[in-house]
C-alpha cells in the first residue's frame, strides 16, 4: 500500500474570488473526490511543474460535485466531504486549494471563457495539470487537448496525465465507490493509497451496546453513503490519539431497522466521546449485517467479531490516511 507523505507547510484555502498568494500558481484541476492514487499523479505533475517554474502549486476543485448540480435528485456517494477532501489535499505537498462554487453561472461558462477569464484572467496560472479524461466548461466541451492548445497559445504550461491502473484495475473514484459498496475495503484502500475514512460528530444512540458490554461511539454518515452494511475492523482518531476497534454500519435489524448508523466499539478505551469530531478509518471487512435468532447469539458474534477485528488490525499495521491541517483550523 502506498502511504502519502504528510506536509507541515501552510495550506491556503481560497474560495472563488481573489486567489491571493495562490495567484500565478500551477494548478491541478479536478473534482478529486477521495484524493485517490490517480488524483495524486495529477497533483504530482503539478508539484513537479511548479518546482521547475519556481511557482506555488495548488488544486483547483469544485463544490458541490458537478454531478450533484446536474442531477440533484440522484444520490451521489461522495468518497470525502469537502472538508475531508481539503485535509487530504493538504497532505500532498500542495500550497493550497482554490474551491470554485459549481453553480448555474459556472455550468454555463464555455471552455474558452473558463480558460481565458478564470485560469488566466482571474488566477494568472503559470501551468495546469489535468487527467486524461477530465472535461470542463459548458456541456463538458473542454477536453485536455483543448486545454493544452490554449495553454500553448496563452503562454502557460499544460501537462496531461495518462490513466493509472492497479493490477489491471483503473484507479478512479468510481472504482473506489464500487469496491466500498461491495465491502471490499482492502481493495478500496489499494486504489486510494490508504484506508477509506469517514468523519463526523459522535452522537447519542440507544445505548444498547453498553448493555451488552460493547459501548459504542455513534456517527451519522451522509444518507448517500454507499458503504456495504456490515461489520468492520476500524481505527479511530480523536483528539490527536488513535484507537483500534470494531464497527457496525447498517440498520440494526435485531432492533429498530432504522436509518443507517456507524457504531464503533473501541478496544481498551474508557471515556465520554459525545460531541467529539472523530475520523474513522475502515480497515477490514468482518461479515455482513445479520439478524440473529436471539440476543445471546448476537452477543457471541460480537465477541467473535471483536477478536477478528483485533487480528485484522494487527496484521494491517499502522494503516491510516495521512491528513493535513487547514489554515483556518
C-alpha positions, 0 to 999 in steps of 0.5 A: 500500500502506498502511504502519502507523505504528510506536509507541515507547510501552510495550506491556503484555502481560497474560495472563488474570488481573489486567489491571493498568494495562490495567484500565478500558481500551477494548478491541478484541476479536478473534482478529486473526490477521495484524493485517490492514487490517480488524483495524486499523479495529477497533483504530482505533475503539478508539484513537479511543474511548479518546482521547475517554474519556481511557482506555488502549486495548488488544486483547483476543485469544485463544490458541490460535485458537478454531478450533484448540480446536474442531477440533484435528485440522484444520490451521489456517494461522495468518497470525502466531504469537502472538508475531508477532501481539503485535509487530504489535499493538504497532505500532498505537498500542495500550497493550497486549494482554490474551491470554485462554487459549481453553480448555474453561472459556472455550468454555463461558462464555455471552455474558452471563457473558463480558460481565458477569464478564470485560469488566466484572467482571474488566477494568472496560472503559470501551468495546469495539470489535468487527467486524461479524461477530465472535461470542463466548461459548458456541456463538458466541451473542454477536453485536455487537448483543448486545454493544452492548445490554449495553454500553448497559445496563452503562454502557460504550461499544460501537462496531461496525465495518462490513466493509472491502473492497479493490477489491471484495475483503473484507479478512479473514484468510481472504482473506489465507490464500487469496491466500498459498496461491495465491502471490499475495503482492502481493495478500496484502500489499494486504489486510494493509497490508504484506508477509506475514512469517514468523519463526523460528530459522535452522537447519542444512540440507544445505548444498547451496546453498553448493555451488552458490554460493547459501548459504542461511539455513534456517527451519522454518515451522509444518507448517500453513503454507499458503504456495504452494511456490515461489520468492520475492523476500524481505527479511530482518531480523536483528539490527536490519539488513535484507537483500534476497534470494531464497527457496525454500519447498517440498520440494526435489524435485531432492533429498530431497522432504522436509518443507517448508523456507524457504531464503533466499539473501541478496544481498551478505551474508557471515556465520554466521546459525545460531541467529539469530531472523530475520523474513522478509518475502515480497515477490514471487512468482518461479515455482513449485517445479520439478524440473529435468532436471539440476543445471546447469539448476537452477543457471541458474534460480537465477541467473535467479531471483536477478536477478528477485528483485533487480528485484522488490525494487527496484521494491517499495521499502522494503516491510516490516511495521512491528513493535513491541517487547514489554515483556518483550523 
